[in-house]
Each structure stands twice: as C-alpha cells, then as structure tokens.
Amino acid sequence: MNISSQLLQLASWMAGEFSNREQSLDQPVWFVNLVWWQRPIPFNVLGSIAIFAEQANALILDRPYRQRILQFVENDGKIQVKYWGFKDPAAWSGSGRDHDRLNQITINDIEPLSGCLLDISFANGRYKAEMPKDAKCCFQYLNESRQVVLGFEVSADEFWSGDRGVDPETGTAIWGATVDFYKFSKKQDFGNEVLNN
C-alpha cells in the first residue's frame, strides 16, 4: 500500500502523550487538566495506519476514558479520519500507556462509529479535521445513543481538540469543548511507532 508523506506526517504528529496543563491553569473554570494519549496500533488490524486514543483527568490517571480508534484513510489524495469504538471500552482502559497491550487489538474488538468521518485539510503549518456539514456522529454509552461533534487540529508539537457532546434535539454542547478547543502540548512523542507497527 502506498502511503503519502502527508498522511505519515499527520499520523506522526498525532502520535504522542499530550497535556493541557497550561490552559487548565489559565482558565480553570472552563478546562479541566487532561492527559491525552494517541498511540499507533498494528497496521494489520484495519489494513491502514490507525491510532488508539484515550484521555484522563490528570488527577486520576488510572481512570482513562473515551477509548477509540482513529483510522487514517486516503482516496485520490484526500485524507480522512474514520472513528471506531470498542465493543468493551473498559477492557482497553489504560492502553495508551501500554504499547504492548495495543498489539493485542483485533478487528473483532472494535466497530465503526456511524457518521464519524472527518475530512483533513492543511494550512498555516497544521492539519485540521472537520466533520462534513450535516454529518451526525453517534455512539452508544450506557445503552443510550449519544451524539458528538468531532474535530481537531494538530501541528508538530501541539494538538487542539474540539470534541464535544451535543444535545441531539438542540445541537447545544453539553460536555467537552463547550467554550473553545482544548489546547494540548506534546509531552512524549510516539511518532516513531507509526511505521513500526
């Protein structure tokens, strides 16, 4: 499979351990201090480059949440990110800090998330991922369907997350990046793992 240099750069920039500590100190009312892990999984799981992601409150690192897979796909020079959820998210909790555990993921552990596909563009030294207009990304949580708006930007050493849960009736943000993007700095680089999987 031919992988473009842009896709490799995007995946490498996204691979790391990130923290928004500075933002949480500057604006503690709006932003909790989070640690965010994004780590490559074996290429053979989806037949393409993909990253495991999870996050945790910096005060309770042993309880990470929002386990998911971001798959990088490229067609006719257009890069997109497709989201996958875990059938049993709790079984994979903490895998962002355990590279060996990520090698155990199989296609049977995950399922595609309906409507969760982002288009990638590049400008001003960073990649930007946005949902297509009118797209609805949904997932199951506690046996209920939830809706989320996904989006991010990434540079070589920073990551911005605009992920937010929304009320499906009103579109009002109810959790996540309700005021502005979460702004993370890369604390540990896992970019070398992108091609080693």
Secondary structure, DSSP 8 states (H G I E B T S, - for coil): ----HHHHHHHHHH-EEEE-HHHHHH-TTT---EEEEEEE--GGGTTS-EEEEEEEETT-TTS-EEEEEEEEEEETTEEEEEEEEESSGGGGTTGGG-HHHHTT--GGGEEEEEEEEEEEEEETTEEEEE--TT--EEEEETTEEEEEE-EEEE-SSEEEE--EEE-TTT--EEEESSSS-EEEEEEEE-GGGSTT-
